[in-house]
Amino acid sequence: MRSTLVDDPEAARAAGWDRLVPPDNLFHSAGWLAIDAKAADGAPRYVLTRDGADERLVSALSCYPLAPDSAPWPFLRPDLFVHRVAELRGVPMSPELSGAAAGLLPGLACGGRRVSDSRLLVADGLTDRQRADATDAALAAAERLARDTGAESMAFLFVDDSDGELRARLAAHGYRAFRSDRECVLDLPDGEFADYVARFSSHRRRHIRRERQAVADAGIRYAYLPADRVDLDVLLPMETQVLEKYGHAVDREQLRTKHLQMAAAFPGDVGYLVALDPDGRQIAFAQCVRRGDTLHPRTLGIDYSVHPGLPLYFDLVYYATTEYAIGQRLRKIEYSIEAEEAKIGRGCRPTQKHTYVKPLSATAERHLARVLAALEPDRSDGAADDRPAGPAPAARS
């Protein structure tokens, strides 16, 4: 098998990238790669591995170089990611731990950017041995890239608990792991919204009905609009309110660009569930992207000056979205990470994510050992359960 690197998402698309992506997956599609490439600090690189016999693409991996001065995004930069996980765990962020986390940069983030699902894509129809070889070849190529660019570490930040194949190969290549977030997915019933409500206890059912009734009594209804029928001049001020509420700086034109990019990258799949007051005025929205039989809620906007105290957020983000998705006969809604308690309380299924990090120098090894000792204190050596017993496979070309 032969791995090559390209730096253009369109070249990755032309090589057959999307043939490796599950039909319901949004964040690893070539369209999303193009969006992320525009937002990335450094130029992304894409590993393409082909079978030596017929040159068929058998695996693919996105890689994002990170510098100590990269944008302070705590879901991508490994140092800030460690800070965030420590806070989630209630682990004090001592100067020593902070310094150890900082020592993981510069780095290479692999398997996705701005996503809660790190993947190495592998073609269907391969034998177990071929799948392992395709994965090993891609990992070896990414490591060569990391070392050539002076990285101290490599990381797959959000590897799903169920991805045993990737977890095993990462362990074999010398990665160390710690538990990070849990991703929440809502599995949808085949019937109606009432079948969704019926899953809950009687107390919870009454609570859902009260929340829905309060919104209905305010005269609020919903409409689903395709991307080409929304007025961003109306929606963006509401999105700004939400972002500023949570302390984010807002560039209105940057927001507009993101909406336009999404609609262009996924034509026909992007829509907006819009809340309307009794006069037909738009007072809230949730942008949703449909991929296969899965709905991906994305951005949110709410006019907080209308009906303060009304449970509009929960009704829009969970109940109205669920009702819409059931009506479309979709299979699930992917709600990503964070706000876990609220999501589980509304029927979501959590799945554990694991962060895998490989140090590329003796110094980075010491820094990572300190991070693991803090985040996984119950394990005597701070190692993941699937730490390799033997040496990593040799790099393949």
N, C-alpha and C positions, 0 to 999 in steps of 0.2 A: 504494500500500500504506500502511496506517495502523498505527502501533505504539502500544500503550498499556502502562501499568505496573499490576500488581496486587501486593499484599503478602500475599496469603493463598494457600498452596499448594492449598487446596481450590478456590479460584476459578480457578487455573491448570488444575487437573484438569477442572473443569466446562467450561472453554473448549475442551477437546479436546487438552490437553497430551500425553496418552499416545498419541494417534494419530500423533504425530511421533516416538515413541521406538521403536527397533528391538526386536523381541520378546525378544531375548536380553539386552537391556541392563538392568542393575539400577540403576546409579547416576544415571541421568537420568530414571527413572520418577517419576510423581507420588507414589507411595508413599515413595520415598527423599527427595523434596523435603520431605515432611511431617516425616520424621525429622530432617533437617538443619535445618529451620526451628526446631525445639525446641532444638537445640544451638547455634545461631548466636548470636554476641554481639549484633550489630545485626540489625534486621529485614531479611530478604532481600526483594528485589524481583524480579519476573518480567516480562520483556518479552514481550508477545504481539503478533505482527504478523499482520494480516488483509489478505486481498485486497480491494481496494476494490470489486470488482464484486459478489462474493457473500458477503463477510464471512467467508470460510473462513480458518481459522488456517493460515498458511503458514510461520511460523518462531516459535521460542520460545527464550528465553535466561534462565538463572538468574543473579542478580547478588547478591554478598555484600559489603556495606560493611565495611571494615577500618580500625580506628583504631590509633594507636601503642600503645595499651594493650589491644588485643584479645588473646584467649587465645594464648599463645606456641606455636602449632601450626606447625611448620616445613614443613608440606605445604600451607599456605594463605597465611600472612602473607608477602608478597614479600621483606621484609627478612631474615627467618629462612630463607626458601627460598634466597636467595642464599648465606647462610652454609652451608647444607647442600650446595648444588651445588659451592661452592668447596672444601668438605672432600672431596667425592667426586673432584674433579679434582686435589686436592693443591695448590690455590692458597692461599697464605698470606692470612689474613684480617687485613689491615693496618687500622689505625685509619681510614685514608682510605676504604678499601673498605667497612668497616663503616658509616661515616658516610654513604657514598653509598647503600648499601642501605637504611638507615633513612630516607633522604630520599624514598623511594618511597611512604611513608605520610604521611597517610591514603590509602587506595586502594580500588579496587573489583575484587574477584576475580570473574571471569565464567566461565560454562560449567561450574560444578559446585563442590561443597565436599566435602572429605574424599574425593576421588576422584583417580585417576591418569589421567583421561581427560576433558579439557576439550572440550565440544562446544557448538555452536550448532545447535539442532535445526531441520531444514528438511523440509517436507512432500514426500512422493513425488509423482510425476506432474507436476512443474513442468518447464518448459523451462530450459535453461541460463541464459537471461537472467532468467527469473523467479526462479530459485534465487539468482542473484547479487543481484537487487533485494531479495529477502526477507532475505538475509543483511545487506546494506548497511543496510536499514531498522532491523533489530534492533541492529546495531552503533552506528548513529547515536543510537538511543533510549538505549542503555546509556551512551554518552558524555555525552548531555545529563544523565542521572541523576548520573554521576560528577562533572561540573562543578558541577551544582546543589548537591551535597553537599560540595563543597570538596575533592574527591580530588586528590592529586598525580599519581596514575597509575592505569592500568587494566591488568589482567593476565589472560591465559589461560595457566595454568601448565603444562598437560599436553596440548598439541595433538599428535595422532598424526602421524607422518611421512606416513602414507597419506592424510591428510585434506587433499589438495591444494586443494580448493575453499575451505575455511576459511582455510588458510594464505595463499592468494592474496588473499582479501578483507581479511584482517588487515594484510597488507603494504600493500595499497592505502589502508588507513585510517591509515597512519603508525605501525604497531606495529613494534618492533624485536625481534629474536629471538636466543636462544642455546639450544644443546642442553642438555637437562637429564637426565632419567632414561631408562631403557629398561624398558618393560613386558613382562612375560613371560606368554606364553600357551602352554598345552599342547594341541596338536592331537591328538585321540584317534583311534585306529584303528577300523575297522569291526568287527573280529573280537573277540579276547579279550585278556586281560592279557598273555598270552604274545606276542602280536603287538606290544604296546608294548615289551616287553623286547627283542624281536628287533631293534629299531632300533639298539641300542647295539653298541659294539665287544665283542669276546669278554671283554676285561678288565673292562669296565663291567658286562657281564651277570653275570659271576661276583661282582662287588661287590654288585649288587642282590640276587642270590640269597642271599649271605651275610647281608646285613642283614635280609632277610625271614625267613630261617631262624632267626636269633638270636631274633627276636620270637616266631616260632612255637614254638621250643623252650622259651620261657618260659611257654607255655600261654596266650598272649594271643590273643583272637579279637575280631572286630568285629561291631557291630550298628548298623543305621541306624534312628534313632528320629525320628518326626515331632515337631514342637515341642510339641504338646500331650501328649506322653508322657514328657517329660524332667522331672527334678527339679532345679530350679535351685539348691536348697540343697546338692545334691551337686556340681554342676558349677562353681558360682561360686568355691569355694575353690581349685579347680584353675586356673581362669583367673587368679585373684589371684596364684598362684605364678608363672605365666609373666610377668605384668605387672611384678611386683616384681623378678623376676630381671633385667629390663631397665631397672630404675630408675624405673618409673612409680608415681606415687601412685595408690592404689586407693580408690574409694568403692564398697563392695559393693552398696549400694542403687541407685547409679547404673548399675552393671553390670546388675543385675536389670532395671531399667527399659529399658535398651537391648535386651535379649533379648526382653522382652515387646513392645516397640514393633516390632521386626522381625517377630515372629510375627503381630502384628495388621496390619501394613502389607502383608504378603505371605502371606496365608492359604493353607496347603497347599504353599507353595514352600520353607519353612524346615525344615531337618532337622538332625540331629546324628549324625555318625559317631562312635560311642563305642567305646573300647577297654575290654575286659573281661578281668580276670585269671582264673585257673583257678577261683576261687570265685564268679565272676560279679560281682565288685565293679568299679565303673567307675573307671578310673585315668587316662583321658585322653579328650579329645573335640575334634572340629573341627566348628564350626557351618558349614553349607553352605546356600546359597540357589540354588535352581534357577530360571533364567529361560529359557524357550524350550529350546533345545538346549545351553545353557551352564550350567556349575556355577561358582558364585562362593564359594570358601572364605572365611570371615570370621574369627570369633574362635576362639581355641584355648585349651585348658586341659590341663595335665599335672600329675599328682601325682609330683613329683620324688623323693619318698621311696621309691617303688616301682621296683625294678630300676634303680638308678642305673648309668649307662654303657650301657644298652640303647639301640639306635638307634630308639627308639619314635617320636620326633618325625618322622624321615624316613619311617618306615613309615606313620605315620598321615597326615601332611600330603601325601605324594606317592603312595606305592604303594597304600595302602588306598583313598585317595580316588580315584585313577585307576582302580583295579579296580572300585570302585562306579560311577563315571561311565560306564565302558565297558559295564558290565552294564545300565545304564539307557539305553544307545544314545545318549548325548549326544555332541556334536560337539567340544566343547573345554572346558577349565578355564582360567579367568582368574585368574592368580596375582599380578597387580598388579606393583608395583615393589619394589625393595630385595631383598637376599639374592640378587642376580642370578646369582652363580657357582653357588650351590646349585641354583637353578632350571634354569639351562642344563644343568648336569650331570645333571639328571633329565629332560631331553628338551624343555624349554620353548624356544619361539621368541621371541627378543627383538625388540621394535620400538622405534625411537627416538621419544622425545618431545621437543617443542620448547616453550620458554617464550616467549610473546609479551607484551611490555610496551609500553604507550603512555604517554609522559610528557605531562602536561597543563599544564605550566608550563615556563618557561625554566630554572628551578632544577632541576626534576625531569629535564629533558633532560640537563643537565650530570651529574647523579647517575647517570642510566642509562648515559651514555657511559662513565663510569668503570667501572661494573659490567661492561659489554660488553667493554671493553678488557682487563679482568682475566680474564673467563671465555672470551673468544674472541680470544686474542692473535694468532692466525694470520691473522685478517682485518684488513686494514690500517686500516679505520675502525670495527672492532668491530660491523659490521652483519651481519645475516643475509643469505644469498644471495638471498632473495626480498624484500629491501627495495624499496619502491616507487620507480619512476623518476620518477613525477609526483605531483601533489597528491592528497590524499585526496578521495573523493567528498564532496559537500556533504551535510549532515545532511538526512534526509527525514522528513517527518511522515506 
